[in-house]
Amino acid sequence: MSEFIPMSRPYIGREEIEAVSEVLRSGWITTGPKCAELEEAFARLVGAGRALSLTSGTAGMHLVFKALGIGAGDEVITPSMTFASTVNQIVLAGATPVFVDVDYDTLLVEPSEIEKRITRRTRAIVPVHFAGAPADMDAIEAAAGDIPVIEDAAHAIGTRYKGRHIGWKNLAVFSFHPIKNITTAEGGMVTGTDDAFMERLRLLRFHGIERDAWKRYGKGSDPTYDIAEPGYKYNMTDLQAALGVVQLAKIDEINARRTFIAQRYLQGLSCVGGLDLPGLPAYDHTHSWHLFVVKVTSLGRPAFMEALAEHNIGYGLHFPACHTLSYVRELIGEVDLAATQEAAGKIVSLPLYPGMDDTQVERVIEVVREICR
Ligand SMILES: Cc1ncc(COP(=O)(O)O)c(C=O)c1O
């Protein structure tokens, strides 16, 4: 039997191991100069004024909702075809998620659907750059008017919309979970352009304490502090950031390999019956190919996944539609989302990671062709 091909695998080299070891030897392992370095590099990549490193993307969404004052009685518009973390944060804030349908081919939110769901209570709109393809931000911003748009950019490291990196304009939340295009083991980043707002997030990130701990403990520094508003404990460590700095420097190489693999899949699977391949947005964009999500249309999905497993090939499910999760159904009842529903029972993510060699890519193509035949 051929060797197992996982759905995803972090792309970690000697440089990452050396960078983390250096921090371990330095005597300062929590939030410090490495986090500052990662934030500066990330803000440069995105073209945003500020970037704030965190323990996860989920923590980022939590802080943004908190700083925007989103709570009971408020509504937040987001697709159901996304990871549950955003919906959890909406509900935990005391607000109500309002789901919008996606386009069946691209799985990206339909701006016209957003417009239809806006009410007096809408306090934020959270589009998702699904699988690394950008949502149609011009149309979404036009629909949003003055309502804040928070971009779920967990999949969008390296994604560009009409020539600009995702997150240069609106608040955007990125994730460095190990499956993502770059990783810090766990971690996230919020980017934004409003200095006062980003400063508020920085305080909320670490107990509400005004100065960074690494500056409080230096020689001759002032160890006192004050807290004007209580905060959380969402700071990234320098161990993680050191990993992130090296990973970020490789983003072009990583995404070029991901793109090559996705192109091979698109060619190699184009004539396979019973399989819908990911559709691409019609507008100018750069895809970061975080995921390669196919829809199994003839064979049932369980049989397709079972056959992949028999051939020693990994797969993923991104995502179970959020409006069908038990607690969400209890909270808001049935919702009619035709394209989401149609896609939700068929989607499967094929293996896609930069360390996949050409033989493994061709094996996946061969096996998928054979299963669908
Ligand atoms: C679409 C989406 N949003 C948000 C998140 C949350 O990111 P994190 O795992 O860093 O909290 C993830 C992934 O994990 C995701 O896929």
The ligand as an SDF file (V2000), in Angstrom:
LIG
                    3D

 16 16  0  0  0  0  0  0  0  0999 V2000
  -12.9960   30.4960    8.0780 C   0  0  0  0  0  0  0  0  0  0  0  0
  -12.3000   30.4530    9.4060 C   0  0  0  0  0  0  0  0  0  0  0  0
  -12.5220   31.4320   10.2880 N   0  0  0  0  0  0  0  0  0  0  0  0
  -11.9260   31.4580   11.4880 C   0  0  0  0  0  0  0  0  0  0  0  0
  -11.0630   30.4630   11.8650 C   0  0  0  0  0  0  0  0  0  0  0  0
  -10.5010   30.5240   13.2580 C   0  0  0  0  0  0  0  0  0  0  0  0
   -9.1240   30.6050   13.2920 O   0  0  0  0  0  0  0  0  0  0  0  0
   -8.3220   30.0180   14.5590 P   0  0  0  0  0  0  0  0  0  0  0  0
   -8.3160   28.5370   14.4370 O   0  0  0  0  0  0  0  0  0  0  0  0
   -6.9450   30.6190   14.4140 O   0  0  0  0  0  0  0  0  0  0  0  0
   -8.9960   30.4900   15.7720 O   0  0  0  0  0  0  0  0  0  0  0  0
  -10.7830   29.4150   10.9750 C   0  0  0  0  0  0  0  0  0  0  0  0
   -9.8560   28.3230   11.2230 C   0  0  0  0  0  0  0  0  0  0  0  0
   -9.4680   27.7580   12.0840 O   0  0  0  0  0  0  0  0  0  0  0  0
  -11.4260   29.4110    9.7160 C   0  0  0  0  0  0  0  0  0  0  0  0
  -11.2230   28.4220    8.8430 O   0  0  0  0  0  0  0  0  0  0  0  0
  1  2  1  0
  2  3  1  0
  2 15  2  0
  3  4  2  0
  4  5  1  0
  5  6  1  0
  5 12  2  0
  6  7  1  0
  7  8  1  0
  8  9  2  0
  8 10  1  0
  8 11  1  0
 12 13  1  0
 12 15  1  0
 13 14  2  0
 15 16  1  0
M  END
$$$$
